[in-house]
Amino acid sequence: MAEEEVKLGSSKPMIATQAEMVEARVPIPYRDQCAHLLIPLNKCRVAEFYLPWKCENERHTYEKCEYELVMERMLQMQKIRELEEKKKKAKQIQTQPGGSPIPLIPSTAQA
């Protein structure tokens, strides 16, 4: 039986470099695959005095990127849980007497 693996990490490339993020003062928790969209969003916010109806396109693009990252992580976690469940079931079958599943018709007492 082939061992299945779940590829961890994001499929999105890291576009913004560490130097760019440091220069733009992006907080460390926000330095992910969407940081290249956060930098222009923050510049727009500062230029527009954080007015909520300004910079809508930049904010929407950034939030969509973050949403896609979260959904990707959720799918990875679901795959990991499914693999663990398969392994658990396979281990249960192996630990039963004779290594076979429980018979549907019980055996009678030996006479």
Backbone bond lengths (Angstrom), bond angles and torsions (degrees), N, CA, C in turn:
res aa  C-N    CA-C-N  psi(-1)  N-CA   C-N-CA  omega(-1)  CA-C   N-CA-C  phi
1 M - - - 1.435 - - 1.523 108.73 -
2 A 1.307 117.74 126.76 1.456 122.34 -177.97 1.524 109.62 -72.51
3 E 1.317 115.73 136.04 1.464 121.91 178.62 1.518 109.15 -78.05
4 E 1.336 116.41 121.55 1.461 120.61 -179.73 1.520 109.26 -90.31
5 E 1.312 115.87 143.29 1.463 121.63 179.42 1.511 108.73 -127.19
6 V 1.320 115.85 148.81 1.455 121.88 174.18 1.515 106.81 -103.92
7 K 1.322 115.68 125.90 1.461 120.20 179.39 1.527 108.60 -74.08
8 L 1.319 116.11 117.90 1.456 120.88 -179.42 1.517 110.02 -88.67
9 G 1.321 115.75 157.16 1.451 120.87 -179.45 1.511 110.50 96.05
10 S 1.308 114.84 175.11 1.456 120.42 -176.33 1.521 110.83 -94.14
11 S 1.324 114.46 151.03 1.458 119.67 175.68 1.528 110.99 -84.36
12 K 1.340 116.03 -11.96 1.469 119.85 179.66 1.529 109.78 -79.67
13 P 1.313 116.95 139.12 1.475 119.07 178.71 1.524 111.26 -78.20
14 M 1.312 115.25 154.20 1.463 121.46 175.93 1.524 106.62 -84.39
15 I 1.331 117.65 113.16 1.460 121.77 -175.06 1.528 111.35 -93.00
16 A 1.321 116.90 -47.73 1.465 120.70 -179.77 1.529 109.68 -75.42
17 T 1.313 115.89 136.06 1.463 120.27 178.49 1.525 109.56 -84.21
18 Q 1.328 115.62 164.27 1.463 119.73 177.98 1.526 110.81 -60.13
19 A 1.335 116.66 -39.70 1.469 120.34 -179.41 1.533 110.98 -62.77
20 E 1.329 116.91 -42.13 1.469 120.52 178.19 1.526 111.12 -63.62
21 M 1.318 116.42 -40.65 1.458 119.52 -179.28 1.526 111.72 -69.22
22 V 1.333 117.10 -37.24 1.469 120.77 176.76 1.525 109.40 -65.60
23 E 1.336 116.60 -44.65 1.463 121.26 -179.84 1.529 111.29 -61.79
24 A 1.326 116.89 -38.05 1.468 121.23 -179.66 1.526 111.89 -84.50
25 R 1.329 117.37 -0.51 1.460 123.59 179.56 1.526 112.49 56.69
26 V 1.305 115.19 45.29 1.467 120.75 176.43 1.527 106.96 -76.91
27 P 1.334 118.47 125.61 1.467 120.05 178.64 1.534 111.03 -60.17
28 I 1.316 116.37 146.67 1.461 121.65 -174.80 1.529 112.68 -54.64
29 P 1.346 120.47 -43.02 1.480 117.78 -179.75 1.534 114.17 -62.52
30 Y 1.322 117.95 -18.33 1.466 121.71 -178.50 1.529 112.90 -97.73
31 R 1.312 118.17 6.38 1.471 121.63 -178.57 1.523 109.83 -87.64
32 D 1.318 115.32 72.49 1.456 120.95 179.44 1.526 109.32 -120.65
33 Q 1.329 116.74 -162.15 1.461 121.03 -177.10 1.528 112.64 -69.19
34 C 1.323 118.67 -7.23 1.467 121.93 178.95 1.524 112.27 -105.42
35 A 1.319 117.79 5.73 1.465 120.91 -176.97 1.526 111.99 -62.52
36 H 1.338 117.03 -30.19 1.470 119.60 179.47 1.532 111.15 -65.58
37 L 1.330 117.57 -20.25 1.467 121.28 176.11 1.525 111.58 -92.13
38 L 1.319 116.80 -25.12 1.461 120.86 179.77 1.531 111.56 -73.13
39 I 1.321 117.59 -33.28 1.462 121.00 -178.18 1.532 111.40 -60.01
40 P 1.348 120.01 -53.87 1.467 118.38 177.87 1.526 113.09 -66.89
41 L 1.340 117.41 -29.67 1.466 120.11 177.07 1.525 110.20 -63.40
42 N 1.319 117.21 -45.97 1.466 119.90 179.84 1.525 111.64 -66.01
43 K 1.335 117.15 -36.87 1.472 119.50 177.02 1.525 110.07 -63.66
44 C 1.316 117.21 -42.19 1.454 121.56 178.24 1.527 110.58 -63.62
45 R 1.315 116.71 -42.81 1.468 120.61 179.70 1.526 111.53 -59.80
46 V 1.323 116.47 -43.64 1.462 119.88 179.29 1.524 110.26 -65.68
47 A 1.321 116.87 -43.58 1.464 120.91 -179.51 1.525 112.44 -64.09
48 E 1.335 116.82 -31.07 1.471 121.50 -176.61 1.527 112.23 -102.79
49 F 1.338 117.73 14.13 1.469 122.91 177.14 1.529 112.65 57.52
50 Y 1.310 116.25 35.42 1.474 123.72 175.72 1.529 113.69 57.09
51 L 1.313 117.12 29.67 1.464 119.83 176.40 1.535 108.31 -69.04
52 P 1.333 116.97 129.01 1.465 119.33 -171.85 1.525 114.97 -64.87
53 W 1.319 118.40 -25.68 1.467 119.62 -178.60 1.523 112.28 -88.54
54 K 1.308 117.07 -1.16 1.464 121.39 175.79 1.533 109.23 -94.61
55 C 1.283 117.48 160.66 1.473 124.81 175.34 1.532 112.37 59.77
56 E 1.314 117.35 31.22 1.469 120.19 -177.63 1.525 112.47 -65.70
57 N 1.330 117.06 -40.34 1.471 119.30 -179.50 1.524 111.37 -63.47
58 E 1.326 116.93 -44.31 1.461 120.95 179.87 1.531 110.69 -64.23
59 R 1.333 115.55 -42.63 1.467 119.61 -179.18 1.529 110.75 -65.13
60 H 1.323 116.64 -43.18 1.466 120.28 179.93 1.532 110.72 -62.23
61 T 1.309 117.01 -43.21 1.465 121.26 179.96 1.526 110.61 -62.65
62 Y 1.338 116.45 -44.17 1.461 120.82 179.90 1.526 110.99 -65.28
63 E 1.332 117.48 -45.45 1.458 120.61 -178.63 1.528 111.83 -66.15
64 K 1.318 117.42 -34.15 1.462 120.56 176.58 1.523 110.23 -65.07
65 C 1.318 116.71 -42.28 1.469 121.57 178.36 1.534 109.85 -60.94
66 E 1.326 117.36 -45.86 1.461 121.25 179.63 1.529 110.70 -63.26
67 Y 1.324 116.86 -40.41 1.466 121.39 178.66 1.524 110.50 -61.30
68 E 1.319 116.99 -43.29 1.462 120.90 179.67 1.526 111.28 -63.72
69 L 1.332 117.12 -37.03 1.466 120.05 177.08 1.527 111.06 -64.61
70 V 1.330 116.38 -42.90 1.460 120.40 179.63 1.524 110.45 -63.91
71 M 1.323 116.94 -44.17 1.465 120.09 -179.58 1.527 110.77 -63.58
72 E 1.321 116.82 -37.85 1.463 120.60 178.27 1.531 110.68 -63.70
73 R 1.339 116.68 -42.48 1.468 120.23 177.86 1.525 111.01 -64.80
74 M 1.326 117.18 -38.16 1.469 120.42 179.03 1.525 110.99 -64.53
75 L 1.323 117.34 -41.20 1.464 120.87 177.62 1.528 111.32 -64.06
76 Q 1.339 116.24 -40.51 1.457 119.90 178.23 1.530 110.39 -62.75
77 M 1.333 116.32 -42.69 1.466 120.05 -179.78 1.519 110.84 -65.33
78 Q 1.321 117.47 -38.43 1.465 121.41 177.76 1.526 110.39 -62.45
79 K 1.327 117.46 -43.03 1.462 121.17 178.22 1.525 111.16 -63.83
80 I 1.333 117.00 -39.92 1.457 120.92 178.73 1.529 110.01 -62.92
81 R 1.326 116.65 -44.56 1.468 120.24 178.94 1.524 111.45 -62.51
82 E 1.334 117.28 -41.37 1.459 120.45 179.01 1.525 111.11 -63.16
83 L 1.339 117.37 -42.15 1.463 120.51 178.17 1.524 111.41 -64.37
84 E 1.339 117.04 -40.52 1.456 120.15 178.44 1.521 110.72 -64.37
85 E 1.323 116.56 -38.60 1.470 120.79 178.23 1.533 110.59 -64.57
86 K 1.336 116.89 -41.89 1.472 120.46 177.09 1.526 110.77 -61.25
87 K 1.336 116.45 -44.49 1.457 120.70 -179.90 1.531 110.47 -63.56
88 K 1.321 116.28 -40.19 1.455 121.09 -179.78 1.528 110.73 -64.12
89 K 1.345 116.43 -43.67 1.466 120.20 178.45 1.522 110.97 -64.98
90 A 1.335 117.15 -41.62 1.461 120.99 179.40 1.528 110.40 -63.82
91 K 1.314 116.41 -38.11 1.463 120.61 179.69 1.526 110.28 -68.71
92 Q 1.342 117.75 -37.95 1.459 121.59 178.05 1.519 110.69 -62.32
93 I 1.317 116.39 -43.27 1.467 120.74 -179.22 1.522 110.02 -63.83
94 Q 1.320 117.43 -39.30 1.465 121.05 -178.79 1.524 111.53 -69.96
95 T 1.334 118.32 -32.11 1.464 120.57 -176.02 1.522 112.65 -82.23
96 Q 1.316 119.19 -10.23 1.460 121.52 178.35 1.522 109.24 -73.96
97 P 1.352 117.46 154.64 1.466 119.72 -178.47 1.522 111.93 -57.17
98 G 1.291 115.14 130.85 1.465 120.57 179.01 1.518 112.78 79.16
99 G 1.295 117.72 -4.43 1.457 120.70 179.07 1.511 113.77 71.69
100 S 1.340 117.26 11.99 1.453 119.91 179.78 1.521 109.63 -111.66
101 P 1.324 117.35 162.07 1.458 119.28 179.62 1.522 111.50 -66.95
102 I 1.313 116.95 163.75 1.462 122.16 -179.54 1.521 108.37 -64.73
103 P 1.339 117.79 129.57 1.468 119.43 -178.89 1.523 111.13 -69.41
104 L 1.321 115.74 147.53 1.446 120.97 178.85 1.520 111.78 -72.31
105 I 1.336 116.75 -35.23 1.455 121.56 178.63 1.527 107.63 -103.41
106 P 1.327 117.64 116.68 1.461 118.70 -177.45 1.524 111.29 -68.19
107 S 1.301 115.52 149.16 1.466 119.70 178.41 1.524 109.06 -76.98
108 T 1.315 116.02 146.25 1.460 119.69 -179.28 1.513 109.61 -82.35
109 A 1.309 114.58 165.75 1.465 119.46 179.66 1.527 109.06 -65.79
110 Q 1.325 114.84 144.87 1.450 118.81 -179.84 1.527 109.57 -73.23
111 A 1.325 115.19 133.93 1.463 119.34 -176.74 1.492 111.25 -102.71
